[in-house]
Amino acid sequence: MDSSLIQRSSPQDAPLCKVALFIGIIIASSVTMNIVYGQTDSTTPKDSLSLAIELEKNQDYGGAERAYRQALNASAGDPDILKRLGFVCQRQGKHEEAIGFFQKILERAPVYPGVNSLLAASYYALNRFDKTAEASEKELTGNPRDRQARYYLSLALSALGRLFEAIQHLETLRSNDPSDLPVLYQLAVDYKAAAQQANQRLAAAAPDSEFALAMRAEALADTDRFDEAIAAFKEILHKNPDFPGIHLALGQLYWRRKDLESSRLELKLALAEDPKSPLANYYLADIFVTDKDYLSAIPHLEVTLSTYPELTRAYWLLGKSYASSGNQNRAIEVFKKALELDPKYKEVHFQLHELYARMGKKTESLQHLQTFERLTQEAQNRDREIFQKTQDKR
C-alpha cells in the first residue's frame, strides 16, 4: 500500500485544521440565524414556517415575525401566513402593520375566519372605535359565537356612547360564561354609565317633572342625605300622589334612619299599592322582628323569599321568628337553608346553638357554638389586620 495514502497530518497542518473547524461551526450556526433574519436562499419555506410557529409558541414575537416574513417571501399572499404575521405584529404593538396584513387577506376573502376579529382588536388599540365595531360585526356575521369579536364590539359601542347596545352584547357573553370576569366588570361599568346617561337625558327632556325629581331623590338617598331625599320624595307625592314606588322609597329611608314608626306607616302604604312587593314585605317584617312580633313577621318573610330565594338574612329573620313562636322544627329547616347559602353566617350558628340547647341536643348545640366562636375570632383577626395595614400606611 502506498504510504502516502495513510500519511498523518503534520504539526504544521494543525492551525489549518482549527481554522477549518471554526469556519464549519460558523456556517452551521448561521443556518438557524439566516432562517430568522431571512439572509439565505438555502432555507426552505417549510423550515421558515416551522421555526416561526415554534418562536411564536415561545412568545418570541420578534423572531417569529422575521421567520414569517421569510416564509412569506416564498409563499406570497398565503392567507394563513399573513394572518400569523399580523398576529405577531399585533402582539408587539405594531397595529398599523398588523392591520395591513389583515386587510390583504380580506381583500380576497372578506370573511376569512378569525381575521376580522383580530382586525377589530388592532383598531380598538388605536382608538378607532367605528372601525372596531365594523370589523367585529363582520366577524360575527360569519361566526356568531366568536367571543373576542363580540367583546370588542361591546367595548367599541361603549366608547361610542351606544351603551344599551353594548350591554346587550355583554349580556350575551355573560349568559354563555357567567364567570368571565372582564365581561362582568365591563357590565358593571356600562350599567353605571347607562344609568347616568339616562338620568342626563331625563333631566334634559323634563327637568321639572316628577320623574327627574325622583332621580335626584334617589341620588340624595344613595349619598345618605336622608332629610333632603325625604323632602324630595314628599314633593313628588305632592305633585302626583299616585306616583309608583314613593311610599316604598320613603319606608326604606325611614328604616335606614331607624325611624321605625314612620317606616312602618310608609311600608303599609307601599303594600296597599303592591301586596306582593318583596322589599316592602322584607322591611316591614324586620320591624316586626325588632318589636318581637314574630307571628306577624312570618308571612311577610315568606312573600319576600318567594321572590328572593337567596336572601340569607331573610332566612335568619324567618328562622328566628319560627323559633321564637315555638315552631322549632320549621326554624331548624330555615336556618339550615341559610347555611346552605352561606356556611359562615355566624349569627345563624348562634341561633342554632341556642335552639338545640333548648331542645336538649347538647352535641349539636356545642358544635354550632364552637363554629360561632371560630367565625367570630376569624372576623376579629381580619379586623385587626385591616386596622394594622391602615396604621402602617400612615
C-alpha positions in Angstrom: 0.0 0.0 0.0 1.2 3.5 -0.8 2.3 5.1 2.4 1.2 8.4 1.1 -2.4 7.3 1.5 -2.1 6.9 5.2 0.0 10.0 6.0 -0.9 11.7 9.2 -1.2 15.5 9.5 2.0 17.1 10.4 2.3 19.5 13.3 2.5 22.3 10.7 -1.0 21.4 9.4 -2.8 21.8 12.9 -3.6 25.5 12.6 -5.2 24.9 9.3 -7.4 22.2 10.8 -8.5 24.6 13.6 -9.4 27.3 11.1 -11.5 24.8 9.1 -13.3 23.6 12.2 -14.0 27.2 13.3 -15.4 28.1 9.8 -17.6 24.9 10.0 -19.1 26.0 13.3 -19.9 29.5 12.0 -21.6 28.1 8.9 -23.6 25.6 10.9 -24.8 28.1 13.4 -25.6 30.7 10.8 -28.2 28.4 9.2 -30.7 29.0 12.1 -29.9 32.7 12.2 -30.4 33.0 8.5 -33.8 31.4 8.7 -34.9 34.0 11.3 -33.3 37.0 9.6 -34.0 36.0 6.1 -30.4 36.0 4.9 -30.1 32.8 2.8 -31.8 31.2 -0.1 -30.9 27.7 1.1 -33.7 27.7 3.8 -36.9 26.1 2.6 -40.2 27.9 3.2 -41.3 24.9 5.2 -38.2 25.4 7.5 -39.1 29.1 8.0 -42.7 28.4 8.8 -41.9 25.7 11.3 -39.4 27.9 13.0 -41.8 30.8 13.1 -44.6 28.8 14.7 -42.1 27.5 17.3 -40.9 31.0 18.1 -44.5 32.2 18.3 -45.3 29.4 20.8 -42.3 30.6 22.9 -43.6 34.2 22.7 -40.6 35.4 20.8 -42.8 37.5 18.6 -39.9 39.5 17.1 -38.1 36.3 15.9 -41.4 34.9 14.7 -42.2 38.0 12.7 -38.8 37.7 10.9 -39.3 34.0 10.2 -42.9 34.5 8.9 -41.7 37.3 6.6 -39.1 34.8 5.3 -41.8 32.2 4.7 -44.0 34.8 3.0 -41.3 35.7 0.5 -41.6 32.1 -0.8 -45.4 32.0 -0.5 -46.6 35.4 -1.3 -50.2 36.1 -0.4 -50.6 32.9 1.7 -53.6 33.9 4.0 -52.5 31.7 6.9 -49.0 33.2 6.9 -50.4 36.7 6.6 -52.8 36.0 9.5 -50.0 34.7 11.7 -47.7 37.6 10.7 -50.4 40.1 11.5 -51.0 38.4 14.9 -47.3 38.6 16.0 -47.1 42.2 14.8 -50.2 42.9 16.9 -48.6 41.2 19.9 -45.6 43.6 19.6 -47.9 46.7 19.4 -47.3 47.1 15.7 -51.0 47.6 15.0 -50.8 49.6 11.7 -48.6 46.9 10.2 -51.0 44.2 11.6 -53.9 46.0 10.0 -52.1 46.0 6.7 -51.6 42.2 6.7 -55.2 41.5 7.8 -56.5 43.8 5.1 -54.5 41.9 2.4 -56.4 38.7 3.4 -59.8 40.4 3.5 -59.3 41.9 0.0 -59.6 38.4 -1.4 -61.7 36.7 1.3 -63.8 39.3 3.2 -65.0 36.8 5.9 -61.8 34.7 6.3 -62.2 33.0 9.7 -60.8 35.0 12.7 -59.3 37.8 10.7 -61.9 40.5 11.2 -61.8 39.6 14.9 -58.0 40.3 15.0 -58.5 43.4 12.9 -61.0 44.7 15.4 -58.5 44.2 18.3 -55.9 46.3 16.4 -58.4 49.0 15.6 -59.5 49.2 19.2 -55.9 49.5 20.4 -55.7 52.6 18.1 -58.9 54.1 19.4 -60.6 53.7 16.1 -63.9 52.6 17.6 -66.1 52.9 14.5 -63.7 50.6 12.6 -63.6 48.2 15.6 -67.4 47.9 15.5 -67.4 47.4 11.8 -64.8 44.6 11.8 -66.4 42.9 14.8 -69.8 42.9 13.2 -68.3 41.3 10.0 -66.7 38.6 12.1 -70.0 37.9 13.9 -71.8 37.6 10.6 -69.8 34.6 9.7 -69.2 33.3 13.3 -71.8 34.5 15.8 -70.1 32.5 18.6 -66.7 34.4 18.3 -66.4 35.8 21.9 -63.5 38.1 21.1 -65.4 39.8 18.3 -68.5 40.3 20.4 -66.4 41.5 23.3 -64.6 44.1 21.2 -67.9 45.1 19.6 -69.2 45.8 23.1 -66.2 47.9 24.0 -66.4 49.9 20.8 -70.1 50.5 21.3 -69.5 51.6 24.8 -66.8 54.0 23.7 -69.1 55.4 21.0 -71.8 56.1 23.7 -74.1 53.3 22.5 -74.3 51.9 26.0 -77.5 49.9 25.8 -76.3 48.1 22.6 -73.0 47.4 24.4 -74.9 45.9 27.4 -76.9 43.6 25.1 -73.7 42.1 23.7 -72.1 41.8 27.1 -75.2 40.0 28.5 -74.9 37.5 25.6 -71.3 36.8 26.6 -72.3 36.6 30.3 -75.1 34.1 29.6 -72.6 31.8 27.9 -69.9 32.2 30.5 -71.2 33.6 33.9 -67.7 33.6 35.4 -66.0 35.7 32.7 -64.5 38.5 35.0 -63.7 41.1 32.3 -67.2 40.8 30.9 -68.7 41.2 34.4 -66.5 44.2 35.1 -67.5 45.8 31.8 -71.1 45.2 32.5 -70.9 47.0 35.8 -69.1 49.9 34.2 -71.6 50.1 31.4 -74.7 49.8 33.6 -73.5 52.6 35.8 -72.7 54.8 32.7 -76.0 53.9 31.1 -77.9 55.0 34.3 -76.0 58.3 34.3 -76.7 58.7 30.6 -80.5 58.0 31.1 -80.6 60.5 34.0 -79.0 63.2 31.9 -81.4 62.6 29.1 -84.3 62.7 31.5 -83.2 65.9 33.1 -82.7 67.5 29.7 -86.1 66.4 28.4 -88.2 67.3 31.5 -86.1 68.9 34.3 -89.2 69.9 36.4 -91.0 66.6 36.1 -91.6 64.2 39.0 -89.5 61.7 37.1 -86.5 64.0 37.1 -87.2 64.8 40.8 -87.3 61.1 41.6 -83.9 60.6 40.1 -82.5 63.4 42.2 -84.1 62.0 45.3 -82.6 58.6 44.6 -79.2 60.2 44.2 -79.6 62.0 47.5 -80.6 58.8 49.2 -77.5 57.0 47.8 -75.3 59.5 49.4 -77.1 59.2 52.8 -78.5 62.8 52.6 -81.7 61.4 54.2 -83.5 64.7 55.0 -83.1 66.1 51.5 -84.1 62.8 49.9 -87.2 62.5 52.1 -88.2 66.1 51.2 -87.7 65.4 47.5 -89.9 62.2 47.6 -92.6 64.1 49.5 -92.5 66.8 46.9 -93.2 64.1 44.2 -96.2 62.9 46.2 -97.5 66.4 46.4 -97.2 66.7 42.6 -98.5 63.2 41.9 -100.0 61.2 44.8 -100.2 58.1 42.6 -96.5 58.1 41.5 -95.5 54.5 42.0 -92.7 53.4 44.4 -92.5 56.5 46.5 -94.0 55.0 49.7 -91.5 52.1 49.5 -88.6 54.6 49.0 -89.8 56.6 52.0 -90.2 53.5 54.0 -86.6 52.4 53.3 -85.3 55.8 54.1 -87.0 56.0 57.4 -85.8 52.4 58.2 -82.2 53.5 57.5 -82.7 56.4 59.8 -84.1 54.0 62.4 -87.4 55.9 62.5 -89.3 52.6 62.6 -92.8 54.1 63.2 -92.6 56.4 60.1 -91.1 53.5 58.2 -94.0 51.2 59.2 -96.6 53.7 58.0 -95.0 54.2 54.6 -94.4 50.4 54.1 -98.0 49.7 54.8 -99.0 52.2 52.2 -96.5 50.6 49.8 -98.2 47.2 50.4 -101.5 48.7 49.7 -100.2 49.6 46.3 -98.5 46.2 45.8 -99.2 43.5 48.3 -96.5 41.2 46.8 -93.7 43.8 46.9 -90.7 41.7 48.2 -88.9 44.7 49.6 -91.9 46.3 51.4 -92.6 42.9 53.0 -89.0 42.4 54.0 -88.5 45.8 55.7 -91.9 45.5 57.4 -91.0 42.0 58.7 -87.7 43.3 60.0 -89.6 45.9 62.0 -91.9 43.2 63.4 -88.9 41.1 64.5 -87.4 44.2 66.2 -90.7 44.6 68.0 -90.7 40.8 68.9 -94.0 40.4 67.0 -92.7 37.2 65.3 -96.0 35.8 64.2 -96.7 39.0 62.2 -93.2 38.8 60.6 -93.5 35.3 59.2 -96.0 35.8 56.3 -94.1 38.9 55.1 -90.8 37.0 55.1 -92.4 34.1 53.2 -93.5 36.5 50.5 -90.0 38.0 50.3 -88.3 34.6 49.9 -90.7 33.5 47.2 -89.2 36.3 45.1 -85.6 36.4 46.6 -84.9 32.7 47.5 -81.2 33.5 48.1 -81.7 36.4 50.6 -79.9 34.8 53.5 -80.8 37.5 56.1 -84.5 36.9 55.3 -83.9 33.2 56.3 -82.2 34.3 59.5 -85.2 36.5 60.4 -87.7 33.8 59.4 -85.8 31.1 61.4 -85.7 33.4 64.4 -89.4 34.1 64.1 -90.3 30.4 63.9 -88.0 29.6 66.9 -89.4 32.4 69.0 -93.0 31.4 68.2 -92.5 27.8 69.2 -92.1 26.1 65.8 -88.7 24.6 66.4 -88.6 22.1 63.6 -89.5 24.6 61.0 -86.9 27.0 62.5 -84.2 24.4 62.0 -85.2 23.8 58.4 -85.0 27.5 57.7 -81.7 28.0 59.5 -80.2 25.1 57.5 -81.3 26.7 54.3 -79.5 29.9 55.3 -76.3 27.9 56.0 -76.6 26.2 52.6 -76.3 29.7 51.1 -73.7 30.9 53.5 -72.0 28.4 55.7 -70.1 31.2 57.5 -73.3 33.0 58.7 -72.2 33.1 62.3 -75.5 34.6 63.6 -77.3 31.6 62.3 -74.9 29.2 64.0 -75.6 31.1 67.3 -79.3 30.8 66.8 -79.0 27.0 66.2 -76.7 26.7 69.3 -79.5 28.3 71.4 -82.3 26.3 69.7 -80.6 22.9 70.1 -79.8 23.8 73.7 -83.4 24.4 74.5 -84.3 21.1 72.8 -81.7 19.3 74.9 -79.5 18.3 72.0 -76.1 19.1 73.6 -73.9 17.8 70.9 -75.5 19.8 68.1 -75.6 22.9 70.4 -71.9 22.7 71.2 -71.0 22.1 67.5 -72.7 25.3 66.4 -71.4 27.3 69.4 -67.8 26.3 68.5 -68.4 27.3 64.9 -69.8 30.6 66.0 -66.8 31.3 68.3 -64.4 30.3 65.5 -66.0 32.5 62.9 -66.2 35.4 65.4 -62.4 35.0 66.1 -61.6 34.9 62.4 -63.6 38.1 61.9 -61.8 39.8 64.8 -58.4 38.8 63.3 -59.4 40.2 59.9 -60.4 43.5 61.6 -57.1 43.7 63.4 -55.2 43.0 60.1 -57.1 45.7 58.3 -56.5 48.2 61.2 -52.8 47.3 61.2 -52.5 47.8 57.5 -54.2 51.2 57.9 -51.8 52.2 60.6 -48.8 51.0 58.6 -49.7 53.3 55.7 -49.7 56.4 57.8 
